[in-house]
Amino acid sequence: MRKPKWKTNLYIALMLAPALLLTMGIIVYPIINTVIRSFSSPEDGSFTLANYVFLLTDDVSMENIAYTLWIVVVTVVLSILISYVLALYLRFYDTKISKFIGTIYLLPRFVPSLVAVYAMITIIRDSGFLNRVSRLFGYNFKPGLMYNARGIILMNLWFNIAFATMIIVAALSSIPDSMVESARDVGARKINVFLNMILPLSFKDVMVAMTFIFMSNVSSFTTPFVMGGNNPIMLGVYLRKQFSEYSNYEIAAALSVIMFLFSSVSAIIYIYTNLKEKEWEKAN
Amino acid sequence: MKRKMKKLCVCAVLCFLMLSPFTLFAGGQREGSAAGNGGGKPKVTLWATGSDNVRMLFEKLIDEYNAKPGSTSVVELQFVMSGSGGQTLSDRIAAAKLAGKTDTDFDLLAENGSALASYVDKAGGDLFVPLDFSKIPNYANVKMKSGFFTDCVVPYRGTTVVMAYDSVRLPNPPKTWAELDAWITSHPGRFAYNPPGSGGSGAGFVNLALYKDLPPEAKVSTDEKWVEQWGPGWDWLKSIHPYLYTSGGKVVYPNKNQGTLDLLINKEVDLIPAWADQVLTNISRGILPESTKIYQLTPALNGTDVVLAVPNIGGGAEKTYDFINFMISPAAQKICLETIFAVPVIDASLIDSTYKTMVKDLDISGFSVISNGKLGDVRNQYWDKNIARLP
């Protein structure tokens, strides 16, 4: 490649400047501000660790952190499992049903989240659709899914399965049929093809999906606010409480930083798996 | 090439990561924009806060006023939706005031009378300009003079928390506090209120529990000493906890005013505290059945007048008088009543509307006002820590 001249470099810098300035102004500056505030005392603004100490020792706060992580981990595991099976089905079975599912499975991505949440509520609330159907048959079935973790996880699955399936299907599509067929030709059993070929080849994309699901759910607000109970609550709702109900701005800032760190851990795992070259890939 | 793609991917993840938690916290600051001037009349920017029905009300009223041939100013609305940034309206006004600004566009403020204390707490006692009532002729018709900053405000509607129930399932609702206590414990799972931090009807109910036996001066005080007197109220709230609405085997306090209304709509409970205007709006739209009724407990749940006030950092009181006068005219009071079932501040006989019967039992002069300013935060925090966590 030709070495770029300084003029070209200047041109690139000029083109990037507005985006960079915008990023500095609306992302970097608030982040720095938040981090500084999280170490400030509410009374006189002096340096203190009290906000973090409170969040990491207070009973309510610790319950909320544990509750959030639990919901997010369950959401990640279940949505990946379900998505993987669904993706395998969509990729390797060529039937009318699989084609139909293939066309509609992305639909949840296009429904506004608040609409989806309320639609789900009308079905699963104790007096909702399921309950009314059961009463037609003389039962009084109460799903008990509202105001607790089960409902939130159900809703999270609704949002995330479509997304994870989309990513995994893309990964599986890049595995050529000829490879699978040749393995089968030399006598590999289906389970071996899956464990030794398909799984390793799609592993990275599964990590991508997991990372994104983890990050978007750690800070989720709408679903836990509308469907969740009063205690424990997820961190997004807890943050809002600290911020606009208790007016504890410093604690809210510290909580933001903690949520940021949770997301960072998953991002580091993602970056690590992504940058690690597989031995056989190096040949490419 | 492949490596480049990877780098891009990593960048995308980092950007996403940075945005996700912080957007929540760094959320919306919005500044008022100056709009065109209508035919040389001075522009009045009205700042209001509340739920969406209040926004609809003001849009209607302002259209009506601006279209009126005799109007002497052009009013423009800046609306701050409660729950998203409601608190920042008082913060914003306080920030402008404390920064020494005197020529802002905070010309006129519409706010609950009981909330004004928190504005003054933050911005100082001289925030509101005393009004010259001789320039507001319709003020003579106003039945109720506000209990807060009486010389600086004009009430334009009343709003109150009431008890709402379904008369088919519950023919004889409990009318007094003692009856309510007995009814809740003998009808497990049929009563619900929302967390005080999530909406005014739950806050009104909790406030009444805390303040009903305290001296009258406590109800309008922001002095921390009253927090110690809340004990019996908290004990009572704890005692009814096991008898409240349950879902999935746990007692649940549904979030927001609408949360408890939804339970009443879906027949999951029979009795709730709710804002009168929200219940009446739901009935008129057919969401709640006609058999839904409202009544006031004895002692009464929290009500307040909603007032217009002029901050001393705006364009001055003079140009706002004509609009304030319009707001308490029979025509505007009729719009308030018919749009959001607001309790009129002028005598009902002056208003020509069939909606009057729906609010006839809600007498604004009998409202019980609790205005505890910053103590509301203390209350919410205690409730979340001690009531919400009960098994």
Chai-1 contact restraints between the chains, C-beta under 6 A:
chainA,res_idxA,chainB,res_idxB,connection_type,confidence,min_distance_angstrom,max_distance_angstrom,comment,restraint_id
A,I27,B,M18,contact,1.0,0.0,6.0,A-B,restraint_1
A,P30,B,F22,contact,1.0,0.0,6.0,A-B,restraint_2
A,P30,B,A26,contact,1.0,0.0,6.0,A-B,restraint_3
A,I31,B,F22,contact,1.0,0.0,6.0,A-B,restraint_4
A,V60,B,K385,contact,1.0,0.0,6.0,A-B,restraint_5
A,D126,B,S247,contact,1.0,0.0,6.0,A-B,restraint_6
A,S127,B,N266,contact,1.0,0.0,6.0,A-B,restraint_7
A,S127,B,E268,contact,1.0,0.0,6.0,A-B,restraint_8
A,G144,B,G248,contact,1.0,0.0,6.0,A-B,restraint_9
A,M146,B,S247,contact,1.0,0.0,6.0,A-B,restraint_10
A,Y147,B,S247,contact,1.0,0.0,6.0,A-B,restraint_11
A,Y147,B,V252,contact,1.0,0.0,6.0,A-B,restraint_12
A,N148,B,G248,contact,1.0,0.0,6.0,A-B,restraint_13
A,M215,B,L17,contact,1.0,0.0,6.0,A-B,restraint_14
A,M215,B,S20,contact,1.0,0.0,6.0,A-B,restraint_15
A,S219,B,S20,contact,1.0,0.0,6.0,A-B,restraint_16
A,S219,B,P21,contact,1.0,0.0,6.0,A-B,restraint_17
A,G229,B,V252,contact,1.0,0.0,6.0,A-B,restraint_18
A,N230,B,P195,contact,1.0,0.0,6.0,A-B,restraint_19
A,N230,B,Y253,contact,1.0,0.0,6.0,A-B,restraint_20
A,N230,B,A388,contact,1.0,0.0,6.0,A-B,restraint_21
A,N231,B,A388,contact,1.0,0.0,6.0,A-B,restraint_22
A,N231,B,R389,contact,1.0,0.0,6.0,A-B,restraint_23
A,L239,B,L24,contact,1.0,0.0,6.0,A-B,restraint_24
A,S244,B,Q87,contact,1.0,0.0,6.0,A-B,restraint_25
A,E245,B,G197,contact,1.0,0.0,6.0,A-B,restraint_26
A,E245,B,N380,contact,1.0,0.0,6.0,A-B,restraint_27
A,Y246,B,D377,contact,1.0,0.0,6.0,A-B,restraint_28
A,Y246,B,Q381,contact,1.0,0.0,6.0,A-B,restraint_29
A,S247,B,D377,contact,1.0,0.0,6.0,A-B,restraint_30
A,S256,B,P21,contact,1.0,0.0,6.0,A-B,restraint_31
A,S256,B,F25,contact,1.0,0.0,6.0,A-B,restraint_32
A,M259,B,P21,contact,1.0,0.0,6.0,A-B,restraint_33
A,F260,B,P21,contact,1.0,0.0,6.0,A-B,restraint_34
A,S263,B,L17,contact,1.0,0.0,6.0,A-B,restraint_35
A,A267,B,V13,contact,1.0,0.0,6.0,A-B,restraint_36
A,A267,B,L17,contact,1.0,0.0,6.0,A-B,restraint_37
A,Y270,B,V13,contact,1.0,0.0,6.0,A-B,restraint_38
A,I271,B,V10,contact,1.0,0.0,6.0,A-B,restraint_39
A,N274,B,K6,contact,1.0,0.0,6.0,A-B,restraint_40
